[in-house]
Amino acid sequence: MTIVPNARLCERFRGFYPVVIDIETSGFDPKQNAILEIAAITLKMNKDGWLEPDETLQFNVNPFENAILEPTALAFNGIDPNNPLRGAVDEKVAIEAIFKMVRAGIKTSNCNRAVIIAHNAHFDHSFLMTAAERAGIKRNPFHPFATFDTASLCGLIFGQTVLAKACEVAKIPFDHKQAHSALYDTQKTAILFCEIVNRYKRLGGWPLADISPQAELDNELNGEQLSPESDQQTE
């Protein structure tokens, strides 16, 4: 199998291993409100250098002891934490399983550390980090503060910051009835992030062009410098 240059995942994000995360919660405070659902999708790069989803894990989660369950949050995401059919697990079980999957992916891909990709990533990052600390989990594979926020990226690329709207512009089908499920939102965010990265590659933005002074001089010698008309248009 022939692999094209720059087709190694570890070379794309300076050694970061990208993992898409979505978390549904009982409120906005990671110290007082509980994780109720969590899903994670790892990403891989195929032999031609295109980014695509890889492995998936999803858990319904029991609220931790004395967690505050905000009625408005539960009404928004439609989760009933007391429903016995949820098959929920404690947050430590869910997070340890996700961390195990992520650590295996880091090793396989020759990356150094995982980075969370999420829509409004600070929210999901803060809940995951706080829950890992609360559960006493020591081997956290994720960067302590760096994230890739698809809301910001979509604002730049598609002119939209809402997940559903960005998917619409990107021609990615989105079912509003399934929204605010951790698994569904993670799946759509993963596809959206891959589209952003792959679109940049299709447009010629990756691998990075050599824009060193020597490269500019070489371009001039090859007659590729801007014409006077182009200079006037840029002024």
N, C-alpha and C positions, 0 to 999 in steps of 0.2 A: 504494500500500500504506500503510495507516494503522498507525502504531506507537504503542502506548500509552505513557503517561509511565513513566519508570523502566525502560524496556525496552532501554536501552543498556548493554552489558556494562561499559563503562568507568565507569559510574555505580554499579555494584553493589558492587565491592570496592575502592573509593577509587582507581581507576586501575590496579589490579593485573589482569594477564591470567592467568587460571587455567589451569594445565597439569597434567594428571594424569600421574604418573610411577610406574613400578615397575621395580625393578632386582633381578636375580638375581645373586648373587655367589659367590665361592669362600671366603667367611669374613666376619668382622665388622669387620675393620680396613681402612678405605678406603685406607690408605697401603701396606699389604702384600698385601691380597687383591684379586682382580681382579673387574671387572664381566664377567659371562658372557652376560647378556641385558639389554636395556633396551627399554622401550616408552614412548611418550608419546602422549597424546591431548589435543588442545586442546578447549576448550569454547566454545560460542557461545550467544547469547540470541536466541530467535526474536522475531517481531514483537509477540507478546503478553507478552513478559517472562519466558518460561520458559527455564531453563537446560538445555542438551542437548549431547551429545558432537558434536565436529566432525571434525577431521582426525586421522589415526593414523599413527604411524611405529613400526616395530619392527626391532631388529637383534639377531642373535647376534654376540657379541663375542669376539675373541681375547684371551686373558690378556696383559697387558703383560709385558715381559721381567723375569724373576726374581720374578714374582708367586707368592705362596704359595697353593697349592690345597689347602684343608683337606678331607680325605676325608669328614668328617662333613657338611660343607656340600654337597658334591657328591652325597652319598647322600640328603640332604634334598630338594634340588631336582631330582635325577635328570638332571643335565647332564653329558655327557661332553665336556670341552673339546677332546679330541683327535679327535673324530668328524669326518671330512672332509665329511660330508654336511650339516653345520651351516650351511655357507655363511657363516661368520663373517667379520667385518671388524674392523679395528683400532679401538680405542676412539675415536681422534681422528676417524675417518671417521663413526662413528655419532653422536658428540656434535655435530660440526659440522653434520650434516644435521638433527638435532633442533633445534639452536639457530637454523638458518636458517628452519625452519618456524615456530618460536616468534616470531622477530623479525618475520616477515611478518604473523603474527596480531596482534601488538602494534600494528603500523602500521595494519592494516585496521580494528581495533576502537577505535582512538584511545586505547589504554591507554598507560601509562608504562613499566611493567616487568612481567615475568612472575613468578608465584609458584608454587612447587611444591605440588601437592596429592598426598598419598600416605598410605598406611596405615602408621602409625609413621614419619612423614615425616622425622624427623631422620636415620634410617638412609639413605634414598634421597638426601636432600639432601647428606649428607656424602660419599657415594660419587660423586655427580655433580660436586660442586664440586672434590673432590680429583682426579678424572680429568681435568676440564677444565684444571686447573692443571698437572697432569703432562703433558698433551698440548700445553701452551703456547697454549691458545686464549684470546685476549684479549677478544673481544666476547661476554661471557657475559650473556644477557638476564635471568637470574634474580636475584631479591633474594638478597643474600649470607647472610642468616640467617632471614628470615621464611618460614614455611610454613603451610599449612592441613593439619592432621593429621586424617584421617578416623577414626582409632582413638579419639581424644578426642571428636570430634563424635558418633560412634556410641555412645560411652559415655553421652553426655548425652541423645541423642535416642532411642536404641533399647535402652539398658541393656546393650549388648554391645560388646566391644572387638575381638573376633576377626572378621576380614573375612567368613568364611563364615557365622558366627552372626548378624552384623548384616544380611547380605543375606537370611537366612532370616526375620528379624523384619520386614524391610522388604518382604517378598514378592518378592524378586528371585531368580530361579532361580540356583543355584550348583552347578556340577559339581565335586565334590572331586577327580575324576580329572584335571581340567585345572588345578587349583590349582598355584601355584608356577611357572607359566609367566608370564613378564613380560607378555606380551600379554593373556592371560586375566585376570590379576589387575588389570591397568590398566583393561581394559574394565569389570570389575565395580566397581572403585573409582570410575570415572567415573560410572557409572549411579547408584551409591550417593550420591556427593556431589551430583549433580544432584537426586536425590530429597530429600536433606536441605534443600537450598536452596529447591527448589520446594514442599516441604511447609511450610516456614516461611512462604512467600508465601501458600499456600492457607489457612493458619491466620490470616492477617491481620497477620503480623509484618513484612511488607515490601510497599510502602514504609513507612518508619518513621513511626509516629504522632507528632504534635506533642504533646510532654508538657511544654512550657514552662509557667511560672507563669500566663501569659496564657491558654493553652489550658485549664488546670485551672479558671481563673476562668470562662471561657466555658462549660465543661461544667456548672459549678455553676449558672450563670445559666440554663442550658437544662434544669435539673432532673435532671442526670445524675449528681449526687454520690451516694455510697454511702448507703444507708439505714441507720438505727441498727442494724437486725438484721445487716446486712452488716458493720458496724463491730465488732459483738460477735463475729461468727464469725471475724474476722481477728485478734482479740486473743489 
